[in-house]
Amino acid sequence: MVVRTLTVAMVEKVKPASARVAIGDKKATGLELVIHPSGKKTWTVRYRLRGKPDKITLGSVDLYGLPEARNEARAIRVEASRGADPKVTRGKRHGSGALVPTVVDEWLKLDAGPARRRRPKRESTLREVRALFDTELAEWKTLPLPEVTREKCLKLIDRVRDRSESRALKLHAYLRRMLTWAVGRGIIQANPMTGMERPPAPPSRDRVLPDAELRLVWLASKDLGSPFRAVVRLLILTGLRRDEVLSLRWDEVSLIDLGSGPKIMLPGERTKNGQPHRVPLAPEAARILRGMPRVSIGHGKTSPFVFTTTGTTAASGVSRAKSRLDHLIAALAEKEAKENGREVREMAPWRLHDLRRTAATRMADLGVPPHVVEAVLNHISGFRAGVAGTYNRAEYAPEKRAALQMWAEHVATLGA
C-alpha cells in the first residue's frame, strides 16, 4: 500500500487496476482510499482495538467526500483508543445508526473469509451479491440500518418478486443473512426478517434447445462481435456456467496441445460446488480461445481476463448481448424461411443457462454415460454423490475429452 497526501482531484481521477488498490492518506492516519477493479471507490479506516488490528469500511466516495472521510477516520481512531468498538459506536455518533451500504460493505468483507465459513465464497458469488444489493438496495443508500423495518423488507422483496421470482428469493436469503450478521456484531438489536416466509421458488426450468434452434444460436452468434461471439460458442461447446466463462482468466487456460491436451482449469473458488474443475477443450473450443486477443492495460501489462471490454474487469453487458443475439436469430430465421418458402416460426424464449442443459442432454442422447456427463458438468449428484462420490474421485479425463469432442463434432454438423 502506498501513502500519499490525498486531494479531492486525486480521489476523482485515480483509475482502477486489475487488482484491488489501497492508497493511505498522510493527513489522516489509518484512512485508506480503496479502488476496486470494478471502478468502485470506498473509504476504509484501520485502527487497533484493545491491542488488535481491525478495519472498518466507511462507504463509497459518493457518500463521503475527502474532508468528511478524514473527520470520520480521526473520530474512529479516538474511539478505538478509548476501548470502544467503532463498528458499534459509530452509529451512535450519527444518532441513528450505521448506513446500510456501510454495513453491507463490512459484511461482504468479513463474512466471506475462511474464519467465518468452511470455505470462502466464490468470487462470482460475491460479485453477484454485490450487484444484487447495489441495484435492489439503492433506495436504502442513506438509510441507517436500525431503521430497516420488517415492513420495508417485505415491500422491497415483493417489488422485486414482481419482476423476478428467482431474484426475490436470492434477495431474501442474502438480506436475511446480512441482518443476522449485523445482530451478532451489535449493529442492530434484532433481525426484522426473523420468521419472514421465503418467497416461493420459481418453477424449475427444463428448456433444452432442439438441434434446429441450437443451429440458429450458433450461426447467429457469428455476428455478435467480440467478446460475446466467443462467449456464446464456448458456452455451447463446454457446458460451463455463464459466470465461469465470462470471468475466465488466462491463468486458467492451457492451450498447449501436449499430454492431456488443451483445457480449462477452474479453481474451487470459481465453481458452484467449490470443487476444482478441469474441462478438456475440443479443437474448435481451443481455436476460439487461441483467437482471443490479449487486452493491454498499460505499462507493458495485459489483462488477466480472457473476455473483457475494459481490460480491468470481466466482460459485462450480457443482457444487451443476449438481446442482440435474439434479434440476430430472429432475422436469420426470417431470412431462411423466405428463401425456402416456409412460414416463419418464432423461437421460444430461452436463456444462456439453457445451453448448459442442452449440452448435457444432447451428450446423453449421443450415448455419453451419465457419470461422464456429470463429470463434464462438475456435478456432485447422482452417480457421484454420497458414499459413492466419497470413494470415487476419478476425474474421467479421457472420457470427458471424448464426450466433448463428440459434442463439438455434432455442433459442427449443425453449422455446416
N, C-alpha and C positions, 0 to 999 in steps of 0.2 A: 504494500500500500504506500502510495506517495502522499506527502503532506505539503499543502500549499496554502497561501492566503487566498481563500475563495473570494470571488467577486460575483455580483449578480449576472454580469455578462458571461462569465465563465460557466456558471451553472446552466445558463440558457443554451450556450453554444457547444458544450462538450458532447462529443459523438459517442455512440455505443461501440463496443468492440465485440469480438466473437465470444468473449467470456466476461463474467461479471467483474467490474472495476470499482474500487473504492478509493476516494480521494479525501484525506483528512484535512481539516481546517486549522491553520495555525492560530487563528484568533479565538477559537472555541475548542478547548481540549476535549477530545472524545467525539466530537461531531464529525461525521463522515457523509459525504455525498456518494451514493451508490448508483452506478449506471449499469442497468441490466442489458443483456444482449437484445432484448425486445425493444429497447429505446426508453423504457420507463426509468424514471429517476426518483429515488427516495432518499430520505434522511434517516440515519441511524445514529445512536449515541452509545458509546462504550463507557463503562464505569465499573467500579468494584463495589460489591455489596458484601459487607462482613468478610472482607478479605478475598472474595471470589470474583473473578471477572464475569461480567454479564453485559448484555446489549439489549437495547430497546429500539424498535422501529417507530419513528415519529409519524411517517406517512409520506405521501408524494410531495414533490416540489410544487405541485399545483395547490396543495393545502397550506404549505409553509414556505414563505419566502426566506431568503438567507438571514435577514435580521431576526425573524421570528424563530427560525431553527436554532440560531446561536443562543437566544434567550432561553429556549427550551432546554438546550444542552447544558447550560450553566445551572439551571434550576434542578435538572435531573441529577447532576453530579453532587450538588449540595445535599439533596435529599438522601442519596445513597451514602454520602459520607456521614450522615446522622443515623444510619441504620434503617432507614425507611425504604421499602421496596418501591421504586418508581413505577413499576407496572401496576401497582395498586393505588398509590397516592397521586399519580399524575392526573387521574380523572378527577380527584377531589379538588385539585388546584383550579381546574376549569369549572368546578361547581356542578358538573352533571355527568362526568364520566368520559372514558377514552372513546374516541370516534370509531365508528365501525371499520373504516379502511385501515386504521392503525392496528386494531385487534386482528383483522384478517391477515395483515402482513406478518404479524408476530406468530400467529397460529400456523401459517404455512411454513414458516421458517422452523419452528420448534417441533411441530407435530410430524415433520417429515423425516426426522433423524432416526437412526437405529436405536437410540436410547428410549424412544417413545414407541417403537414398533419392532416386531421381529425382523423386519426388513424395511428399508426406506421405500417411500412411494416412488413409482416410476416417474421419470422426467415428464413423460407425456401426461400422466395423471395430474401432476402439479400444474402443468400448463392448462389443462382442461378446467381444473378447479379455479385457477386464477382468472381465466377468461369468463367462466360462468359467473363468478362473483363480480368481476368488473362490469359485466353487462347488466345482470339482473339486480345488483345492489346499488346501481348508480344513484338511485333516488335516496339512498341512505348515506350518501357521501359525507354529509355534515351532521349525521345523526349520532349522538352518543350511544354507545352500546346499551347502557342501562335503560334507555328509552325505547328499545326494541321490545315491543309487546307481542303477546300471542295474536292479537287481532292483526297487527301489522304483518306478522309472518304468514298468517292464513290468507290475507288479501294478496300478498306477494305471490305465494305459491299458486293460488287459484288463478291469478292473472297469467302466470307462466303456463299453467296447465291448459289454458285456452289456446295457446299456441303449440305446445308440445308436451304430451304426457310424459315422455321419457326424460325431457329436460326438467320438468317439475319434480319428478321422482329423484333425480340427482341433486337438485337444489335442496329438497327436503333433507336428504341424507347428509350432505356436506354442511348445510347450515346448522342442523341439529348437533352435529359433531363439533363444530366450531364453538357453539354456545355452551356445550358441555365442558369443553376445554376451558372456556372463559370462567365458568363457575369454579373449576379446580384452581385457577390462577387467582381467584378472589376479585376478578374484574366486575362480575355481576353476582348477585346473591342466589339466583335460581334461573334455570333454563326455561324460558317461556314456551318452548316446544315440547316439554315433558308431557307424555301421554297423547300428543297430537297424532292422529291417524295418518299413515302414509298415503300419498296419492296412489290410486290403482296403477299397477304396472301396465304398460301398453301391450297389446297383443303381440306375441312373438311373430317375427317375420319369417316367411318361408319362400321368398321370391327367388327363383332360380331362372336365369335368363336362358331361353332355348337358343340353339345354335344360330338361328336367323337373327335374333336380337343381339347376341354376342358379336356376330359378324358386323352389324351396324356400328356397335360401340367401337370395335377395333378399327374399322375403316374411317369412321368419323373422327377418331382421336388424332388421326394424322394431321388434321388442320387446326388442332388446338394450340400449337406453338409450344415453345419451351417455357417452363419445365413440365407442364401438365400433360403433354403428349406422352412423355416418357413415364410419368407417374401412373397414368391410367393403364398403359400397356404393361408396366411392371406389376401392378395390382392383379391384372388378369393372369400373367404368366407365373406368379409366385404364390398367390393365395394369401399374401401377407395382409395385415390390417392396415387401414389407411394411414394412421399416425406412424406406424413402423416404417412405411415407405416415405412419407412426407419428411420425416425427421432423420432420414438415413444419412449417416456420416461416412466420409471417405475411409476412416479407420475401421469401419465395419464391413468394408468391401474388399474382397480379394479376387482380382481378375486374372491371376496367373494360372494358366491352363496346364498345371503340372500336378502330379499326385492325385489329390481328390478333386481337382478341377476348380473352376471359378465358383465363388459362393459369397453369400451374405452371412455375417456372424453377428447376431444381435446379443448384447449382454442381458443379463436377467433384469436389470432396472429398466430396460426398454420393452419388455414383453408383459403381457397381461397377467400371466401366472407367475412371473418372477423367475422363470427358467430360461437359461441361455438357449438360443435357437439358431441352428445352422441351416441355411437354405441353399441347396445346390442350385446353380444357375444353368438353365438350358442355354445353348448358343445364342438364341435370339435375345434372351434376357441379358446375357453378358455383353452382347453387341450394343444394346441400348445404354448400358452403363458406361461402356467404353466411349460412347459418343457424347457423353455429358461433359461440358467444359468445366475446368476448374476456375471458379469465380475469384477474381482478385479482390482483396480487401485492403490493399496498400502496403507499403513498406516491404515489398517482396513476398508478402504472405498471401495465401489463398484461403478461401472459406472452408471450414471443416464440413459444411453441409453439401451433399450431392445435389439436392433440389433446393434452390434458393433464388430469390429475386433481389435480395438486398446484400447478400454476402455475409451478413451478421446473424441472420435468423433463418430458420427453416421456412420453406415456401408457405405462403398464406394465400388467401383469396380463393379457397377451394370452392365455396358456394358459387362464386362468379364463374369459375372454370366449369363447374358441373352444369350450370345454366347454359353456358355457351355450348357445351358438348351436346346437351339435349336439343338445342336449335340446329346444330350440325347434323345430328341423327335424323331429325325430322326432315331437313332439307334433302339429305341423301335418300331417305325412304321415298319421299315425293318424287325425286328425280328418277329413281329406278322404277317406281310404279308407272310413271308416264312412259318411260322407254319400253316397258314390257306390256303396256296396255292393261294394267291391273288397277284395282281400286286401292287408294292409299289407306294403309292401316296405321293408326297412331300407336306408338309404343307405350305400353302401360308404365306408370310411374315406377322408378327404380332408384336405388341408392348405390353409392360406391361400394358399401359393405356387401351388397348383393353379389359383387364379383368374387368375393372370397367364398361365399356359399356355393356359387355357380362352379367355381374351380373344384371344390371338394366333391360336389355331387356328380359332376361330369367325369372326374377321375375315377370315382367308384363305378360309373356306367361303363368306363373303358376297361374295367377289370382290375383296378388297383385294390389290393386288400384293405379292409377297414383300418387295421392297425397302422398301415403305411400312410393312409390318408390322415389319420390323427397325428402321426409324426410330422407330416408336411405342415399341418396347421398348428403344431406345437400345443395340441390339446392334451390335458391330463384328465381323460374321461374314458368311459367305455373300456376298451382293451388295455388302457394304460393307467387305469385308476385303481385305488385301493391297494390291497396286498399285491396284486399282480404288478401294479406300477412300481411298488416299492422294490421288488426284486428284478423287474425288467427295466434296466437302464439303457437298453440298446437304443442308439440313435437312428438305426436303419438308414445310414447314409447312402449306401449303394441303391437301396430300394427307393429312397426319396428322389435321388437323381434320375433313376429310370422313370419314375412316375411323372416327375415334372417335365422330363424330355418328351414322354408320350403325350402329355397335355399340350406342350408347346407345338408339337407336330400337328396335333388336332386343330389347334387355333390357327396354325399356318394354312391349313386346308380351307378354313372359313374365309380367310382374307385373300385367297388366291384369285 
